[in-house]
Amino acid sequence: MHDPMALALGALGWVLGDGPRAERLLALTGLDADALRGGLGDPAVLGAVLEFLAQYEPDLVAAAEHLGVEPGTLMAARESL
């Protein structure tokens, strides 16, 4: 069993590791850098990160591979947040 918060934080780190992807996250979620920093422990903010990945399957699959989990595991984490 994987901790949903830990998975979401790992996914966020992966997203932020790529400038254009990070910019897309901010644009599509309406979050800004301060909101992300302030929301690191907020299930709603972390859920938004996983929802962002769910909207573009190539990123979802790549993030899951990076984290060593199945894409469905990330989606289950999203549901539990």
Secondary structure, 3 states (H helix, E strand, C coil): CCCHHHHHHHHHHHHHCCHHHHHHHHHHHCCCHHHHHHCCCCHHHHHHHHHHHHCCHHHHHHHHHHHCCCHHHHHHHHHHC
